[in-house]
Amino acid sequence: MTTVLRNLPKVGEDISAWKIIDVERLELEKRKGPTLPEPYEVVVAPQWNGLCGSDMHIYLTAMLGEEKMKAPFVLGHEASGIVVEVGTGVITLKAGDKIALEPGEGCGRCEDCKKGAYNHCENMKFAAADGRNGTLQGLYKLPVDLCYKLPDNISLEEGALIEPLAVAVNAITNIANLPHSANIVVFGAGPVGLLIMAVAKSLGARRIISVDVQQERLEFAKSYVATDIHLASESKKGETKEEYSERHAEIIRRNLGITDRGLEAIDVVIDCSAAEVCMQTGLWILKRKGTYVQVGCGPLYVKLPMRIIADRELTVKGCFRYGPGVYTMAIDLVSRGLIDLKSLITHKYKWEDAVKAFEATKAGKGEDVGPPLRG
């Protein structure tokens, strides 16, 4: 996880912002800052931004979903910051407070919002999505209910990782409904996969198995939170994806002592890889009436073993962002020391070096500049 630091401007001043112009082209521009907050709004100076897969997808392709971006806009949505000014109706925050920002603003009026599923709001305004400006700018204005005060024992650097942690909390608690003492397999040991495993452990999972194609990632997963790891097997010449997935599931079972029933059976599988063979393999290793959750966003269409899903009465669910109470729970788990976020911060970059941060994330490695300075 790479983070980018921002300094602290004031309302009324011009601000700087990193906007994407085209494929792998970022530009730092001066622009007008936000106006004074409405009664229940807050103006925040983003201090740290994490760069995630969706940021990189836009950076590398200039695509928003299936369409090419129509105009330059500001990237960033994993952010923490310092409150600069609050509206007249805000009583929970004051200038100087450090907060984590939830980047999606629902309308509060549509059917989904009214039933508590605001992540599916038909009028959602999400930072750096659909051409909307994100948090890689000097000041950012948002409703107070999307600002979460960070306790003293959580740094602003950690605060920028509350957003991906919220995805993990949602996946484990609201979607998987992880039972206590459960056995869970997570495909993909990237940042979200690691955080999903961390949440599972914090909520009492018995066994946490990490599956990935990179040994280095697996070794970190084992040192971080996983109880077991498995390096994905190579496919045989001429083997179909379906044949590989069934065989691979049997290898995982045999190597890790997984059973179809009983204490060593798998209760939950969560896929963060978005690879078709991982989805197939995950369904093959689930116990009867187990739960499969798709977190990774991959191809529009894939082949799944529907007979296995039907015969074993598996529950297959999707997972999209986060909802009510998730940010609060994420912050609480970190504050109580149940989840370590510091270990996931790999590199830190000064505000003016944001392009280096994107390039380092693209390459999968970079030179850590050390503790950044405000300037």
DAPETA-V593151 format. One record per pair of residues at least 24 apart in sequence whose ideal C-beta (glycine too) atoms are under 7 Angstrom apart, sorted by sequence separation. I is the first residue (numbers start at 1). J is the second residue. D is the distance in whole Angstrom. If there is no record, write none. Layout:
BEGIN
I & J & D
I & J & D
END
This chain:
BEGIN
9 & 33 & 7
103 & 127 & 4
168 & 192 & 6
172 & 196 & 6
180 & 204 & 5
182 & 206 & 6
183 & 207 & 4
184 & 208 & 6
185 & 209 & 4
186 & 210 & 6
187 & 211 & 5
188 & 212 & 6
197 & 221 & 7
201 & 225 & 5
266 & 290 & 6
267 & 291 & 7
271 & 295 & 6
272 & 296 & 5
274 & 298 & 3
280 & 304 & 7
284 & 308 & 6
288 & 312 & 5
289 & 313 & 5
290 & 314 & 6
291 & 315 & 5
292 & 316 & 5
293 & 317 & 5
294 & 318 & 5
295 & 319 & 5
348 & 372 & 5
11 & 36 & 6
167 & 192 & 6
171 & 196 & 6
178 & 203 & 6
181 & 206 & 4
230 & 255 & 7
268 & 293 & 7
270 & 295 & 6
271 & 296 & 6
279 & 304 & 6
280 & 305 & 6
283 & 308 & 6
288 & 313 & 6
294 & 319 & 7
52 & 78 & 6
77 & 103 & 4
185 & 211 & 6
230 & 256 & 6
261 & 287 & 6
276 & 302 & 4
283 & 309 & 6
286 & 312 & 7
291 & 317 & 7
293 & 319 & 5
49 & 76 & 5
164 & 191 & 6
168 & 195 & 4
172 & 199 & 5
178 & 205 & 7
194 & 221 & 6
198 & 225 & 5
258 & 285 & 6
260 & 287 & 6
276 & 303 & 7
50 & 78 & 4
164 & 192 & 6
168 & 196 & 4
172 & 200 & 6
189 & 217 & 4
197 & 225 & 5
228 & 256 & 6
286 & 314 & 6
49 & 78 & 6
189 & 218 & 6
197 & 226 & 6
49 & 79 & 5
165 & 195 & 5
169 & 199 & 5
194 & 224 & 6
48 & 79 & 7
164 & 195 & 6
168 & 199 & 5
172 & 203 & 6
194 & 225 & 7
283 & 314 & 6
11 & 43 & 5
48 & 80 & 5
103 & 135 & 7
189 & 221 & 4
245 & 277 & 5
249 & 281 & 5
253 & 285 & 6
46 & 79 & 5
47 & 80 & 6
244 & 277 & 6
248 & 281 & 5
252 & 285 & 6
47 & 81 & 5
101 & 135 & 6
24 & 59 & 6
46 & 81 & 4
47 & 82 & 6
241 & 276 & 6
245 & 280 & 3
249 & 284 & 3
9 & 45 & 6
24 & 60 & 6
45 & 81 & 5
241 & 277 & 5
245 & 281 & 5
249 & 285 & 5
8 & 45 & 5
23 & 60 & 7
44 & 81 & 4
45 & 82 & 5
105 & 142 & 7
20 & 58 & 6
23 & 61 & 6
44 & 82 & 7
105 & 143 & 6
242 & 280 & 7
246 & 284 & 6
6 & 45 & 7
20 & 59 & 6
23 & 62 & 5
44 & 83 & 6
45 & 84 & 5
241 & 280 & 7
245 & 284 & 6
6 & 46 & 5
22 & 62 & 5
44 & 84 & 6
6 & 47 & 5
42 & 83 & 6
43 & 84 & 5
101 & 142 & 6
105 & 146 & 6
5 & 47 & 6
20 & 62 & 7
43 & 85 & 5
5 & 48 & 6
4 & 48 & 7
42 & 86 & 5
102 & 146 & 4
3 & 48 & 5
4 & 49 & 5
42 & 87 & 7
101 & 146 & 7
3 & 49 & 7
41 & 87 & 5
101 & 147 & 6
102 & 148 & 7
3 & 50 & 6
40 & 87 & 5
209 & 256 & 6
37 & 85 & 6
39 & 87 & 4
42 & 90 & 6
99 & 147 & 5
100 & 148 & 5
1 & 50 & 6
2 & 51 & 5
36 & 85 & 7
37 & 86 & 6
38 & 87 & 5
39 & 88 & 5
40 & 89 & 5
99 & 148 & 6
37 & 87 & 4
39 & 89 & 4
40 & 90 & 6
77 & 127 & 4
99 & 149 & 6
100 & 150 & 6
21 & 72 & 5
42 & 93 & 6
76 & 127 & 7
77 & 128 & 5
93 & 144 & 6
99 & 150 & 6
20 & 72 & 6
76 & 128 & 6
92 & 144 & 7
97 & 149 & 5
98 & 150 & 5
19 & 72 & 5
20 & 73 & 7
75 & 128 & 5
19 & 73 & 6
74 & 128 & 7
90 & 144 & 5
93 & 147 & 6
19 & 74 & 5
20 & 75 & 6
44 & 99 & 6
84 & 139 & 6
18 & 74 & 6
79 & 135 & 4
93 & 149 & 6
17 & 74 & 5
18 & 75 & 6
44 & 101 & 6
77 & 134 & 5
73 & 131 & 5
76 & 134 & 4
77 & 135 & 6
98 & 156 & 5
73 & 132 & 7
74 & 133 & 4
75 & 134 & 5
76 & 135 & 4
100 & 159 & 4
71 & 131 & 6
73 & 133 & 5
74 & 134 & 5
76 & 136 & 3
103 & 163 & 7
70 & 131 & 6
75 & 136 & 5
98 & 159 & 7
242 & 303 & 7
69 & 131 & 6
74 & 136 & 5
100 & 162 & 4
74 & 137 & 5
64 & 130 & 6
64 & 131 & 6
11 & 84 & 6
55 & 128 & 7
8 & 82 & 6
10 & 84 & 7
11 & 85 & 5
196 & 270 & 6
80 & 156 & 5
196 & 272 & 7
80 & 159 & 3
193 & 272 & 4
80 & 160 & 4
192 & 272 & 5
79 & 160 & 6
183 & 264 & 7
185 & 266 & 6
78 & 160 & 5
183 & 265 & 7
190 & 272 & 6
78 & 161 & 7
183 & 266 & 5
184 & 267 & 7
188 & 271 & 7
183 & 267 & 5
184 & 268 & 4
185 & 269 & 5
186 & 270 & 5
187 & 271 & 5
188 & 272 & 3
78 & 163 & 4
182 & 267 & 4
187 & 272 & 6
188 & 273 & 4
49 & 135 & 6
77 & 163 & 7
78 & 164 & 6
182 & 268 & 6
184 & 270 & 7
186 & 272 & 6
187 & 273 & 5
49 & 136 & 5
179 & 267 & 6
46 & 135 & 5
178 & 268 & 6
46 & 137 & 7
187 & 278 & 4
176 & 268 & 5
45 & 138 & 6
45 & 139 & 6
46 & 140 & 6
176 & 270 & 7
187 & 282 & 6
43 & 139 & 6
44 & 140 & 5
185 & 282 & 7
43 & 141 & 5
44 & 142 & 7
171 & 270 & 6
41 & 141 & 6
42 & 142 & 6
185 & 285 & 6
41 & 142 & 7
41 & 143 & 6
42 & 144 & 5
40 & 143 & 6
41 & 144 & 7
44 & 147 & 7
192 & 295 & 6
37 & 141 & 6
40 & 144 & 5
33 & 138 & 6
34 & 139 & 5
42 & 147 & 5
33 & 139 & 5
34 & 141 & 4
48 & 156 & 5
188 & 296 & 6
47 & 156 & 5
48 & 157 & 5
50 & 160 & 5
48 & 159 & 7
49 & 160 & 6
50 & 161 & 6
48 & 160 & 4
52 & 164 & 6
50 & 164 & 7
176 & 291 & 5
176 & 293 & 5
18 & 136 & 4
175 & 293 & 5
17 & 136 & 6
224 & 343 & 6
17 & 137 & 3
17 & 138 & 7
15 & 137 & 6
16 & 138 & 5
171 & 293 & 6
15 & 138 & 3
15 & 139 & 5
171 & 295 & 5
11 & 139 & 7
9 & 138 & 4
9 & 139 & 6
202 & 333 & 5
6 & 138 & 7
199 & 333 & 7
202 & 338 & 4
202 & 339 & 5
199 & 339 & 7
198 & 339 & 5
175 & 317 & 5
175 & 319 & 5
171 & 319 & 5
170 & 319 & 6
174 & 323 & 7
194 & 344 & 7
170 & 321 & 7
170 & 322 & 4
169 & 322 & 7
170 & 323 & 6
191 & 344 & 6
3 & 157 & 6
167 & 321 & 6
167 & 322 & 6
166 & 322 & 4
170 & 326 & 5
3 & 160 & 6
169 & 326 & 5
1 & 161 & 6
166 & 326 & 5
169 & 329 & 5
166 & 327 & 5
169 & 330 & 5
166 & 330 & 5
162 & 327 & 6
165 & 330 & 4
162 & 330 & 5
162 & 331 & 6
165 & 339 & 7
158 & 334 & 6
165 & 341 & 7
154 & 331 & 7
148 & 327 & 5
148 & 328 & 7
154 & 334 & 6
161 & 341 & 5
150 & 331 & 7
154 & 335 & 6
153 & 335 & 6
148 & 331 & 6
158 & 341 & 4
161 & 344 & 6
151 & 335 & 5
158 & 342 & 6
157 & 345 & 6
1 & 191 & 5
120 & 320 & 7
119 & 320 & 6
119 & 321 & 4
119 & 322 & 6
119 & 323 & 5
118 & 323 & 6
117 & 323 & 6
116 & 323 & 7
116 & 324 & 5
104 & 321 & 6
136 & 354 & 7
102 & 327 & 6
100 & 327 & 7
100 & 331 & 7
59 & 358 & 5
60 & 362 & 7
56 & 361 & 6
51 & 357 & 6
56 & 362 & 7
51 & 358 & 7
51 & 361 & 5
26 & 354 & 7
26 & 355 & 5
26 & 358 & 7
18 & 354 & 5
3 & 345 & 6
1 & 344 & 5
5 & 348 & 7
1 & 345 & 6
2 & 346 & 6
7 & 351 & 6
1 & 346 & 6
2 & 347 & 5
3 & 348 & 5
4 & 349 & 5
5 & 350 & 6
6 & 351 & 5
5 & 351 & 6
2 & 349 & 7
4 & 351 & 6
4 & 354 & 5
4 & 357 & 5
2 & 357 & 5
2 & 360 & 6
2 & 361 & 5
8 & 374 & 7
5 & 372 & 4
7 & 374 & 5
7 & 375 & 6
END
